[in-house]
């Protein structure tokens, strides 16, 4: 399998690689990379009405400065974060 960095969908500078996707399991796995000045805007993911959207983020390398991750306007300090991006 060939992995390639692609631009994130919000066009704010971050890059992502899709490592895995399964329509049957209804899941995917990405690596997301942020360079200095990159970010993801505050947003809510949309999903089909009959499904919930679950996400597990693993922070592999903490930033020395910045790198503030928030869920529902609260800063998160853990390295493993489970949340629902659809609510």
LINMOPE-V571898 format. One record per pair of residues at least 4 apart in sequence whose C-alpha atoms are under 7 Angstrom apart, sorted by the first residue. I is the first residue (numbers start at 1). J is the second residue. D is the distance in whole Angstrom. If there is no record, write none. Layout:
# LINMOPE-V571898
((I;J;D) (I;J;D))
This chain:
# LINMOPE-V571898
((3;17;6) (3;19;7) (4;17;6) (5;15;6) (5;16;5) (5;17;5) (6;15;5) (6;16;5) (6;17;6) (7;11;7) (7;13;7) (7;14;6) (7;15;5) (7;16;6) (8;14;6) (8;15;5) (8;16;6) (10;40;7) (12;38;6) (12;39;6) (12;40;6) (13;38;5) (13;39;7) (14;33;6) (14;34;5) (14;35;7) (14;38;5) (14;39;6) (15;32;6) (15;33;5) (15;34;7) (16;30;6) (16;31;6) (16;32;4) (16;33;6) (17;30;5) (17;31;5) (17;32;7) (18;29;6) (18;30;4) (18;31;7) (19;29;5) (19;30;5) (20;28;5) (20;29;5) (21;27;6) (21;28;4) (21;29;7) (22;26;6) (22;27;6) (22;28;6) (23;27;7) (34;38;5) (34;39;7) (44;85;6) (44;86;5) (44;87;7) (45;85;6) (45;86;5) (46;86;6) (47;51;7) (47;53;7) (47;86;7) (53;84;6) (53;85;6) (53;86;6) (54;83;6) (54;84;5) (54;85;7) (55;82;6) (55;83;5) (55;84;6) (55;85;7) (56;81;6) (56;82;4) (56;83;7) (57;80;6) (57;81;5) (57;82;6) (58;79;6) (58;80;5) (58;81;6) (59;79;5) (59;80;6) (63;67;6) (68;75;7) (69;75;6) (69;76;6) (70;74;5) (70;75;4) (70;76;6) (71;75;7))
